């Protein structure tokens, strides 16, 4: 897997690789007018697949999803993606998913897809923390329910990975699977930015070549799982601030 953050146009011959563009945290608002139409058209010229890493809308409102769906019509390559916490805010993630699915988004919520020989697995993910500070299911029922929600999301990721038999797999989540890519955020909120459970699951599948996520706007661009799988925080603010691009591109 070769990262190409400069998003330069691909060579005519890909040497068997698939060029995957990735971006998260679009945060489309109700008043936006074609906020990403031009960008999606350009991505279509520079990549083979687009991965969207959640927080696609500001509040999960129907008009926000419809605005993004209209812009997705400019994307002429396959699009996979996950929802983020903002897409749940209005309590209608199923409607957001329906609108975006009709616009061509292949939603990863425990599902898996194969595109040009590359497998795509993913889920939204959830919070919970990392290492010794990861929350455990001990004490009050509310704490146990909280941890179970994180476990349930992780099971979606495991299920989607088990569906694939590819030797090249891309994992897409919203929440961060490793601590390194949330560095830069206040340490007090690290536990609310992702979960090591996601990273542990990624490491159990040999075919995973790269994982991409969003959510941590002030986090770091690059990290690795314990077994060395590259992990990239492609939240739009991170790409703009730290990498100087509008979207990341990876040759898988």
C-alpha positions as CSV (number, residue, x, y, z in Angstrom):
1,X,0.0,0.0,0.0
2,X,1.5,3.3,-1.1
3,X,0.0,6.5,0.3
4,X,-0.2,9.4,-2.2
5,X,-1.4,12.4,-0.2
6,X,-0.6,14.8,-3.0
7,X,-3.6,13.4,-4.9
8,X,-1.7,13.6,-8.2
9,X,-3.4,12.1,-11.3
10,X,-2.8,8.3,-11.6
11,X,-0.6,6.9,-14.3
12,X,-2.5,5.2,-17.2
13,X,-1.2,1.8,-15.9
14,X,-1.8,1.0,-12.2
15,X,0.5,-2.0,-12.1
16,X,-2.5,-4.0,-10.7
17,X,-3.2,-1.5,-7.8
18,X,-6.4,0.3,-7.1
19,X,-6.3,4.0,-6.3
20,X,-8.5,4.7,-3.3
21,X,-9.4,8.3,-2.4
22,X,-10.5,8.9,1.2
23,X,-12.0,11.8,3.1
24,X,-14.2,12.1,6.2
25,X,-16.1,14.8,8.2
26,X,-17.7,16.6,5.3
27,X,-20.3,18.1,7.7
28,X,-22.8,19.1,4.9
29,X,-25.2,21.7,6.3
30,X,-28.7,22.7,5.3
31,X,-27.7,25.9,3.6
32,X,-24.8,24.5,1.6
33,X,-25.0,24.8,-2.2
34,X,-23.2,22.1,-4.1
35,X,-20.4,22.0,-1.5
36,X,-18.6,18.9,-2.8
37,X,-19.8,18.6,-6.4
38,X,-16.6,19.9,-8.0
39,X,-14.5,17.9,-5.6
40,X,-16.2,14.6,-6.3
41,X,-15.8,15.2,-10.0
42,X,-12.1,15.8,-9.6
43,X,-11.8,12.7,-7.3
44,X,-13.4,10.7,-10.1
45,X,-10.6,11.7,-12.4
46,X,-7.8,10.9,-9.9
47,X,-9.0,7.7,-8.2
48,X,-10.8,4.4,-8.8
49,X,-12.8,4.3,-5.6
50,X,-13.9,6.9,-3.0
51,X,-14.2,6.1,0.7
52,X,-16.2,8.4,2.9
53,X,-15.4,8.2,6.6
54,X,-18.5,9.5,8.4
55,X,-19.9,12.7,9.7
56,X,-21.2,13.3,6.2
57,X,-23.8,15.7,7.5
58,X,-23.9,18.2,10.3
59,X,-26.9,16.9,12.2
60,X,-28.3,14.0,10.2
61,X,-31.1,16.0,8.7
62,X,-32.9,15.0,5.6
63,X,-32.1,18.2,3.6
64,X,-28.4,17.7,4.5
65,X,-28.4,14.2,3.2
66,X,-30.2,15.2,0.1
67,X,-27.7,18.0,-0.7
68,X,-24.8,15.5,-0.4
69,X,-26.7,12.9,-2.4
70,X,-27.1,15.5,-5.2
71,X,-23.3,16.2,-5.2
72,X,-22.6,12.4,-5.2
73,X,-24.1,12.3,-8.7
74,X,-20.9,14.0,-9.9
75,X,-18.9,11.0,-8.7
76,X,-18.4,8.5,-11.5
77,X,-16.5,6.0,-9.5
78,X,-17.7,3.5,-6.9
79,X,-18.3,5.1,-3.4
80,X,-18.1,3.2,-0.1
81,X,-18.6,4.8,3.3
82,X,-19.8,4.8,6.9
83,X,-21.9,7.1,8.9
84,X,-20.5,9.1,11.8
85,X,-21.9,10.4,15.1
86,X,-23.2,13.6,13.5
87,X,-25.3,11.6,11.1
88,X,-27.2,10.1,14.1
89,X,-28.0,13.4,15.8
90,X,-31.5,13.7,14.5
91,X,-32.4,10.1,15.3
92,X,-32.9,9.0,11.7
93,X,-29.7,7.3,10.5
94,X,-31.7,4.9,8.5
95,X,-33.2,7.7,6.4
96,X,-29.8,9.3,5.9
97,X,-28.5,5.9,4.8
98,X,-31.4,5.4,2.5
99,X,-30.9,8.7,0.8
100,X,-27.2,8.2,0.3
101,X,-27.6,4.6,-0.8
102,X,-30.0,5.8,-3.6
103,X,-27.3,8.2,-4.6
104,X,-24.9,5.3,-5.1
105,X,-23.1,5.1,-1.7
106,X,-22.3,1.5,-0.7
107,X,-22.8,1.7,3.1
108,X,-20.4,-0.3,5.3
109,X,-22.2,-1.1,8.5
110,X,-21.1,-4.7,8.9
111,X,-21.3,-5.3,5.1
112,X,-18.4,-5.9,2.7
113,X,-17.8,-5.1,-0.9
114,X,-15.2,-6.1,-3.5
115,X,-14.2,-3.6,-6.1
116,X,-11.6,-4.4,-8.7
117,X,-10.1,-7.1,-6.6
118,X,-9.9,-5.0,-3.4
119,X,-12.2,-5.8,-0.4
120,X,-13.8,-3.0,1.6
121,X,-15.0,-3.6,5.1
122,X,-16.1,-1.3,7.8
123,X,-18.5,0.1,10.3
124,X,-19.1,3.4,12.2
125,X,-17.2,2.1,15.2
126,X,-17.6,3.6,18.7
127,X,-15.8,5.0,21.6
128,X,-14.2,3.3,24.6
129,X,-10.5,4.2,24.8
130,X,-7.2,2.6,24.3
131,X,-4.7,0.3,26.2
132,X,-5.0,0.3,30.0
133,X,-7.5,3.1,29.8
134,X,-10.0,1.3,27.7
135,X,-13.4,1.1,29.5
136,X,-14.4,-2.4,30.7
137,X,-17.9,-3.8,31.4
138,X,-17.8,-3.5,35.1
139,X,-20.2,-1.9,37.6
140,X,-23.5,-0.3,36.8
141,X,-25.8,-1.5,34.0
142,X,-25.3,1.8,32.2
143,X,-21.6,1.2,32.0
144,X,-22.1,-2.3,30.8
145,X,-24.6,-1.2,28.1
146,X,-22.1,1.5,27.0
147,X,-19.3,-1.1,26.6
148,X,-21.7,-3.5,24.8
149,X,-22.4,-0.8,22.2
150,X,-18.7,-0.6,21.5
151,X,-18.5,-4.4,21.3
152,X,-21.5,-4.6,19.0
153,X,-19.9,-2.1,16.6
154,X,-16.6,-4.1,16.7
155,X,-18.5,-7.3,15.8
156,X,-19.9,-5.5,12.7
157,X,-16.3,-4.9,11.6
158,X,-15.3,-8.5,12.3
159,X,-18.3,-9.8,10.4
160,X,-17.5,-7.6,7.3
161,X,-13.9,-8.7,7.4
162,X,-14.9,-12.4,7.5
163,X,-17.0,-12.0,4.4
164,X,-13.9,-11.1,2.4
165,X,-11.3,-13.5,0.9
166,X,-9.2,-10.8,-0.7
167,X,-5.5,-10.4,-0.1
168,X,-6.0,-6.6,-0.3
169,X,-8.5,-5.1,2.1
170,X,-9.3,-1.5,3.1
171,X,-11.0,-0.9,6.4
172,X,-13.2,2.2,6.7
173,X,-14.5,3.5,10.1
174,X,-15.5,6.8,11.6
175,X,-14.0,6.3,15.0
176,X,-10.2,5.8,15.4
177,X,-8.8,2.3,15.8
178,X,-5.5,3.4,17.2
179,X,-4.3,6.0,19.7
180,X,-1.7,7.6,17.5
181,X,-4.1,9.3,15.1
182,X,-6.0,11.0,17.9
183,X,-2.8,12.6,19.2
184,X,-3.3,16.4,19.1
185,X,-6.7,16.2,20.6
186,X,-7.1,17.0,24.4
187,X,-6.0,13.8,26.2
188,X,-9.2,14.1,28.3
189,X,-11.3,13.1,25.3
190,X,-9.2,10.4,23.8
191,X,-11.6,7.7,25.1
192,X,-14.4,9.5,23.1
193,X,-12.6,9.4,19.8
194,X,-12.3,5.7,19.2
195,X,-11.5,2.2,20.6
196,X,-8.6,-0.1,20.6
197,X,-11.0,-2.9,20.0
198,X,-11.2,-1.8,16.3
199,X,-7.5,-2.0,16.0
200,X,-7.3,-5.4,17.6
201,X,-9.9,-6.7,15.1
202,X,-8.0,-5.3,12.1
203,X,-4.9,-7.1,13.3
204,X,-6.6,-10.5,13.2
205,X,-7.0,-10.3,9.4
206,X,-3.9,-10.6,7.3
207,X,-5.3,-9.1,4.2
208,X,-5.9,-5.6,5.6
209,X,-3.5,-3.2,3.9
210,X,-4.8,0.1,5.2
211,X,-7.4,1.6,7.5
212,X,-8.9,5.0,7.2
213,X,-11.1,7.0,9.6
214,X,-12.2,10.5,10.5
215,X,-13.8,12.1,13.7
216,X,-10.6,13.4,15.3
217,X,-10.4,16.9,13.7
218,X,-7.3,17.9,15.7
219,X,-5.7,14.5,15.6
220,X,-2.7,13.2,13.6
221,X,-2.7,12.0,10.1
222,X,-0.8,8.7,10.4
223,X,-0.5,5.8,12.8
224,X,-0.2,2.0,12.9
225,X,-1.9,-0.9,14.6
226,X,0.1,-3.1,16.9
227,X,0.9,-5.4,13.9
228,X,1.9,-2.5,11.7
229,X,-1.2,-1.9,9.5
230,X,-1.1,1.7,8.4
231,X,-3.9,3.8,9.7
232,X,-4.8,7.3,8.3
233,X,-7.0,10.0,9.9
234,X,-8.6,11.5,6.8
235,X,-10.9,13.9,8.6
236,X,-11.1,16.9,6.3
237,X,-9.6,19.4,8.9
238,X,-6.6,17.1,9.3
239,X,-6.0,16.7,5.5
240,X,-6.4,20.5,5.0
241,X,-4.2,21.5,7.9
242,X,-1.5,18.9,8.2
243,X,-1.2,17.4,4.7
244,X,-2.3,20.3,2.6
245,X,-4.7,18.4,0.4
246,X,-8.5,18.1,0.1
247,X,-8.5,14.3,0.0
248,X,-6.0,11.5,0.5
249,X,-5.2,8.9,-2.1
250,X,-3.7,5.4,-1.5
251,X,-2.6,2.8,-4.0
252,X,-3.8,-0.5,-2.7
